[in-house]
Amino acid sequence: VTLPSYPANGPYPPINNTGFIGSYFGLMPVSGNTPDTNDPQRIMKCFTTDQVPVITALAGEFTICDRWFSSIPGPTWPNRFFIHAASSGGLDDSPSSFDVFSSSFLNGYRFENGTIYDRLEDACFDWKVYMGDEFPQVFAISGMTDRRLEGHFEGFDEFADAVNDPDYSVPYTFIEPNYGNVLPLTPEDFTCGTSQHPLDDVTRGEGLIKKVYEAIRNSPHWNDSVLLVTYDEQGGFFDHVHPPATVSPGDTISDENNNHHNFDFKQLGIRVPAIVISPLIPANLVDHQVYDHTSHLATLEKLYGLSSLTNRDAQANTFNHLFSLSTPRTDAPTSLPDPAISGFRCDDDPSQSTGSSSSDLTGQDTSNQSVADTSRPTRVEWAFLHVAFLRDYHRTSPLGRGAVIRRFQKIKTRAQAQQYMEDVRRRMPNVRRGPVIRKQPSKG
């Protein structure tokens, strides 16, 4: 998903929700893909309830928001920054290759008014990020590599034990999924993760959601917790609802290299799934309120008395009104259905899990794999390379950082990128690794 260029401060091109097939077919690479990968009709497909039983069960038990929109009509990186900072610092597309070693590249992305993590710390509230792999996207934010050393980051495998500790008192926890094969040597990128990327099998992400919900539901903290399950953007898939206009964050562009299309940030993107889960929410509700990713920030800010980060979260609708029950429900399920069996296999799957090499839930065929890929990394791949670089650069002594930069500058192909990331991964602490849990302040 990319934004069209248009004059700054001019009107956004009219939205009529057409062009999904043409855009998808035009963007798909031909070399190395199986025939069905290039089928443009795939962008119009959807899942049946039996293919996604976990999120279907949660939608029936709690509240589904049917007008939750991504924060900009663009890709993952800027939308994820809106989740953390109510702004993308002017970034209006995926990061491009880094020919210029700017401050953003060497130190991570900065935002004029900071992030929700800064707001929490200023108010003496703790926070945690549980990560499913060594390169969570949040590490692209300036200072986050240092925050790991301060104990704010843990592997996702630690989450269930942590939240089941009666003394767990972290007010805000963000869970990063495992992004899978971020820089593969095959056409099927992002496979075998839990992020439910369009090229991956959806069932592993369902498994992540199930683990998170069940850990919270069966913990001592269930009665005063809120879980938000949502997605940064819609992956390019068709939707019939026209996204509305919005307000610009009003902050400055933190790096001139962020702004690729002169976008004014006054337009929301396509709808994304969003489910709000709490024992104070009646079962089987549909909320028609307009939200975007900054609504979860606005809700958190209202719960904890924090000031807004930008104009966007200052004017965003909150979902506090959904917590309408005077006493917590006791009938919420303690377990969810198992994810569907898709037949999609990964190398690290348990031996008892069997299936073919193709999946009805992905449309991918993993039987044809390349030995090496000499093509240049895509913008999304450069973005994850940047995360790997930040971890490498900031874990290296100042005397050795010049060598880290020089090595990164030599990366020209996807194969070289894969080798670099594998090398960095091997030198990082071993973790495994997605949605959001918030603990409400106790009444009174």
C-alpha positions in Angstrom: 0.0 0.0 0.0 1.5 3.3 -1.0 0.2 6.9 -1.0 -0.2 8.9 -4.2 1.7 12.1 -4.4 -0.5 15.2 -4.4 0.1 18.9 -3.6 0.7 19.7 0.1 -2.4 20.9 1.8 -4.5 20.0 -1.2 -7.5 17.7 -1.1 -7.0 13.9 -0.8 -8.0 12.1 -4.0 -11.7 11.1 -3.9 -12.2 7.7 -2.3 -14.6 5.3 -4.0 -13.1 2.0 -2.8 -12.2 0.7 -6.3 -8.9 -0.4 -7.7 -8.1 -3.1 -5.3 -7.7 -5.8 -8.0 -5.7 -3.6 -10.3 -3.4 -2.3 -7.6 -2.7 -5.8 -6.2 -2.0 -7.3 -9.6 0.3 -4.4 -10.6 2.3 -4.6 -7.3 2.8 -8.4 -7.3 6.2 -9.6 -8.5 6.1 -12.2 -11.3 9.5 -13.8 -11.0 9.7 -16.8 -8.6 6.0 -16.9 -7.7 3.6 -19.7 -8.2 0.7 -19.0 -10.6 -2.0 -18.6 -7.9 0.2 -16.0 -6.1 -0.4 -13.6 -9.1 -4.2 -14.2 -9.1 -5.6 -10.7 -8.6 -8.9 -12.1 -7.3 -7.2 -13.2 -4.1 -7.3 -9.6 -2.9 -11.2 -9.9 -2.8 -11.2 -13.0 -0.6 -12.1 -13.3 3.1 -12.1 -15.9 5.9 -15.1 -17.9 6.9 -15.8 -18.2 10.7 -14.6 -21.8 10.8 -11.2 -20.7 9.4 -10.7 -18.1 12.2 -12.6 -19.7 15.2 -10.5 -17.8 17.9 -11.2 -14.3 16.8 -14.8 -15.3 15.9 -15.4 -16.5 19.5 -14.0 -13.3 21.0 -16.1 -11.2 18.7 -19.2 -13.0 20.0 -18.2 -12.7 23.6 -17.2 -9.1 23.7 -17.2 -6.0 21.4 -16.2 -5.8 17.8 -15.6 -2.3 16.5 -16.9 -2.2 12.9 -15.5 1.4 12.2 -11.9 1.1 13.4 -9.7 2.6 10.7 -6.0 2.5 10.3 -4.4 5.9 11.1 -3.2 6.7 7.5 -4.0 5.1 4.1 -0.5 3.6 4.0 1.6 0.6 5.2 2.7 -0.9 8.4 5.5 1.3 9.6 3.7 4.7 9.9 0.5 3.0 11.2 2.5 1.3 13.9 4.1 4.6 14.9 0.6 6.1 15.3 -0.1 3.3 17.8 2.9 4.3 19.9 3.1 8.1 19.3 -0.2 9.4 17.8 2.0 10.4 14.9 4.5 9.0 12.5 6.8 11.9 12.6 5.9 12.7 9.0 6.7 9.2 7.7 4.1 8.6 5.1 5.3 5.4 3.5 7.5 2.4 4.3 11.1 3.5 4.9 13.3 3.4 1.8 16.8 2.2 1.6 19.2 4.2 3.7 21.7 5.9 1.4 22.0 8.8 3.8 22.9 8.0 7.4 20.6 10.5 9.1 19.9 10.9 12.8 16.8 8.8 12.4 18.8 6.0 10.9 21.5 5.9 13.6 19.3 6.6 16.6 15.8 5.5 15.6 12.7 7.5 14.8 11.9 10.5 17.0 8.6 12.3 17.6 8.3 15.9 18.7 6.0 15.0 21.6 7.5 11.6 22.5 5.6 8.4 22.8 3.0 6.8 25.1 6.0 5.2 26.9 7.4 8.6 27.7 4.0 9.8 29.0 3.7 6.7 31.3 7.2 7.2 32.7 6.6 10.9 33.3 3.6 9.9 35.4 5.7 7.1 37.2 3.8 4.3 35.5 5.6 1.1 34.4 5.3 -0.5 30.9 6.3 -3.7 29.2 6.8 -5.0 25.6 6.6 -8.7 25.1 8.3 -9.7 21.9 8.1 -12.8 19.8 11.4 -12.4 18.0 14.6 -10.4 18.2 13.4 -7.6 15.8 10.1 -6.1 17.1 9.1 -3.1 15.2 9.0 -0.9 18.3 12.8 -1.0 18.4 12.8 1.4 15.5 11.8 4.1 17.9 14.7 6.1 19.3 15.9 5.0 22.7 14.1 1.6 22.8 17.3 -0.4 22.5 18.4 1.2 25.8 15.0 0.6 27.3 15.5 -3.1 26.9 18.5 -2.9 29.2 16.2 -1.2 31.7 14.0 -4.3 31.8 11.0 -3.0 29.7 11.3 -5.9 27.2 10.8 -9.6 27.6 10.3 -12.6 25.3 6.7 -13.5 24.8 7.3 -16.9 26.4 7.5 -15.0 29.7 4.1 -13.4 29.3 1.8 -16.0 30.8 4.0 -16.5 33.9 4.3 -12.8 34.4 0.6 -12.0 34.2 -0.3 -14.9 36.5 1.9 -13.5 39.2 -0.4 -11.8 41.8 2.1 -9.0 42.1 2.1 -8.2 38.4 1.4 -4.4 38.4 2.5 -3.2 35.0 -0.3 -0.8 33.8 0.4 -1.0 30.1 1.7 -4.0 28.1 2.2 -4.1 24.4 2.7 -7.5 22.7 4.7 -7.7 19.4 4.0 -10.7 17.2 6.7 -12.9 15.6 7.0 -11.5 12.1 8.2 -14.8 10.7 10.6 -15.0 7.7 11.1 -11.2 7.4 13.9 -11.5 4.9 13.4 -15.0 3.3 15.3 -16.7 0.5 11.9 -17.7 -0.9 9.0 -15.7 -2.3 6.8 -16.5 0.7 8.0 -13.7 3.0 6.6 -13.3 6.5 5.7 -17.0 6.6 5.8 -19.0 9.8 5.2 -16.1 12.1 2.3 -15.0 14.3 1.6 -11.6 12.8 -1.0 -12.9 10.3 0.7 -11.2 7.4 -1.3 -11.8 4.2 1.4 -14.1 2.8 1.5 -16.2 6.0 -0.9 -18.8 7.4 -3.5 -17.2 9.7 -3.7 -20.0 12.2 -0.4 -19.2 14.1 -1.7 -15.7 14.8 -4.9 -17.2 16.0 -2.8 -19.3 18.4 -1.1 -16.1 19.7 -4.4 -14.4 20.3 -5.7 -17.5 22.1 -2.6 -17.7 24.4 -2.8 -14.0 25.3 -6.5 -14.1 26.1 -6.4 -17.3 28.1 -3.4 -16.1 30.1 -5.2 -12.9 31.1 -8.6 -14.6 31.6 -7.2 -17.1 34.0 -5.0 -14.7 35.9 -5.6 -12.8 39.1 -5.8 -9.6 37.1 -8.7 -10.5 34.8 -11.3 -8.4 36.6 -9.5 -5.1 36.1 -7.9 -5.7 32.7 -8.7 -4.7 29.1 -7.3 -6.4 26.0 -7.4 -4.8 22.6 -6.8 -7.0 19.6 -6.3 -5.0 16.4 -4.1 -4.8 13.2 -1.9 -2.0 12.0 -3.3 -1.9 8.5 -5.6 -4.0 6.3 -2.9 -5.5 4.0 -4.5 -4.2 0.8 -7.6 -6.4 1.0 -10.9 -5.0 -0.3 -13.3 -3.2 2.0 -16.5 -1.5 1.0 -16.6 1.2 3.7 -15.1 4.6 2.7 -12.6 5.8 5.3 -13.4 9.2 6.8 -11.3 12.3 7.0 -9.5 13.2 10.2 -7.2 15.8 11.8 -3.5 16.1 11.3 -1.4 15.3 14.4 0.0 18.9 14.2 3.5 18.0 15.1 6.7 18.6 13.1 8.3 16.2 10.6 11.1 14.8 12.6 13.3 13.9 9.6 13.0 15.3 6.1 13.6 11.8 4.8 10.3 10.7 6.3 8.1 12.6 3.9 7.8 10.9 0.6 4.4 12.1 -0.7 3.6 15.4 0.9 0.8 13.8 2.8 -1.0 16.0 5.2 -2.3 13.2 7.5 -5.9 14.4 7.3 -7.2 11.1 5.9 -7.7 7.8 7.7 -6.9 4.5 6.0 -9.0 1.3 5.4 -10.9 -0.4 8.3 -9.1 -3.0 10.3 -10.5 -5.6 12.7 -10.7 -4.5 16.3 -12.1 -6.3 19.3 -12.2 -4.8 22.8 -12.2 -7.5 25.6 -13.0 -6.9 29.2 -15.1 -8.5 32.0 -16.9 -5.1 32.2 -18.2 -5.4 28.6 -21.5 -7.2 27.9 -21.4 -10.1 25.4 -21.9 -9.8 21.7 -21.8 -6.1 21.1 -21.0 -4.2 17.9 -19.7 -0.7 18.4 -20.3 1.7 15.4 -18.2 4.5 16.8 -15.4 5.8 14.5 -11.9 4.9 15.9 -8.3 4.9 14.6 -5.2 3.6 16.3 -4.9 6.8 18.4 -8.2 5.9 20.1 -6.4 3.3 22.2 -4.0 6.0 23.3 -6.8 8.4 24.0 -8.5 5.7 26.1 -5.3 5.0 28.0 -4.7 8.7 28.6 -8.2 9.1 30.0 -7.8 6.0 32.3 -4.5 7.3 33.8 -4.9 11.0 33.6 -2.2 11.5 30.9 -1.9 14.4 28.6 -2.4 13.9 24.8 0.5 13.4 22.5 -0.8 15.2 19.4 -4.0 16.7 18.0 -5.0 13.2 16.7 -5.3 11.4 20.0 -6.6 14.7 21.6 -9.6 14.4 19.3 -9.9 10.6 18.9 -13.0 8.8 20.3 -12.3 6.7 23.3 -13.9 3.3 24.1 -14.3 3.8 27.8 -18.1 3.8 27.4 -17.9 0.1 26.5 -17.1 -0.8 30.2 -20.7 -0.5 31.2 -21.1 -3.3 33.7 -21.0 -2.5 37.4 -19.5 -5.8 38.3 -17.2 -8.0 36.3 -18.7 -10.9 34.3 -18.1 -14.4 35.5 -19.4 -16.1 32.3 -16.6 -15.1 30.0 -14.9 -18.3 28.5 -11.8 -19.5 30.3 -10.6 -21.1 27.1 -11.1 -20.5 23.4 -11.4 -22.9 20.4 -8.3 -24.3 19.0 -7.1 -22.6 15.7 -8.1 -24.3 12.5 -5.9 -26.9 11.0 -4.7 -25.5 7.7 -2.1 -28.0 6.7 0.6 -25.2 6.5 3.9 -26.5 7.8 7.0 -24.8 9.1 10.3 -26.4 10.0 9.9 -25.8 13.8 6.4 -27.2 14.0 5.9 -30.1 16.6 6.3 -33.5 15.0 2.8 -34.5 15.7 1.4 -31.6 13.6 1.1 -32.9 10.1 -0.1 -31.4 6.8 0.8 -30.7 3.3 3.1 -28.0 2.0 0.3 -25.8 0.8 -2.5 -24.1 2.7 -6.1 -23.1 2.0 -5.6 -20.2 4.5 -2.7 -18.6 2.6 -2.8 -19.7 -1.0 1.0 -20.1 -0.8 3.0 -23.0 -2.1 6.3 -23.5 -0.2 7.6 -26.3 -2.4 9.6 -24.0 -4.7 12.5 -22.3 -2.8 15.3 -20.3 -4.2 18.9 -21.0 -3.2 19.8 -17.3 -3.2 18.0 -14.1 -4.0 20.0 -11.4 -5.7 17.1 -8.9 -6.0 17.2 -5.7 -3.8 15.3 -5.8 -0.5 11.8 -4.2 -0.6 10.9 -1.2 1.5 9.4 -3.4 4.2 12.5 -5.5 4.3 14.7 -2.4 4.6 12.6 -1.3 7.5 13.2 -4.6 9.4 16.9 -4.3 8.4 16.9 -1.0 10.1 15.6 -2.6 13.3 18.4 -5.2 13.1 21.0 -2.4 12.5 19.8 -0.4 15.5 20.2 -3.4 17.8 23.6 -4.2 16.3 24.8 -0.6 16.4 23.7 0.2 19.9 25.1 -3.1 21.3 28.5 -2.3 19.8 31.1 -0.2 21.6 31.6 3.3 20.1 34.9 2.3 18.7 33.3 -0.6 16.7 30.3 1.3 15.4 32.1 2.5 12.3 32.6 -1.1 11.2 28.9 -1.8 11.8 27.9 1.1 9.5 30.4 0.0 6.8 29.0 -3.6 6.8 25.5 -2.3 6.6 26.4 -0.1 3.6 27.6 -3.2 1.7 24.1 -4.8 1.8 22.7 -4.7 -1.8 20.7 -7.9 -2.1 18.1 -9.8 -0.2 20.5 -12.7 0.3 23.0 -10.3 1.9 20.2 -8.8 4.0 19.2 -12.3 5.2 22.8 -13.1 6.1 23.2 -9.9 8.1 20.0 -10.4 10.0 20.8 -14.0 10.8 24.2 -12.9 12.1 22.7 -10.2 14.3 20.0 -12.6 15.5 22.6 -15.2 16.6 24.3 -12.5 18.7 21.1 -11.4 20.5 19.5 -12.9 23.6 17.2 -15.8 22.6 13.5 -14.8 22.7 10.3 -16.1 21.0 7.3 -13.6 20.3 1.8 -9.4 19.0 -2.4 -7.4 20.6 -2.5 -5.2 23.6 -3.3 -5.7 27.3 -4.0 -2.8 29.6 -4.6 -3.0 33.3 -7.2 -0.5 34.4 -6.5 1.7 37.5 -8.3 0.3 40.5 -11.5 2.1 41.3 -10.9 5.0 43.7 
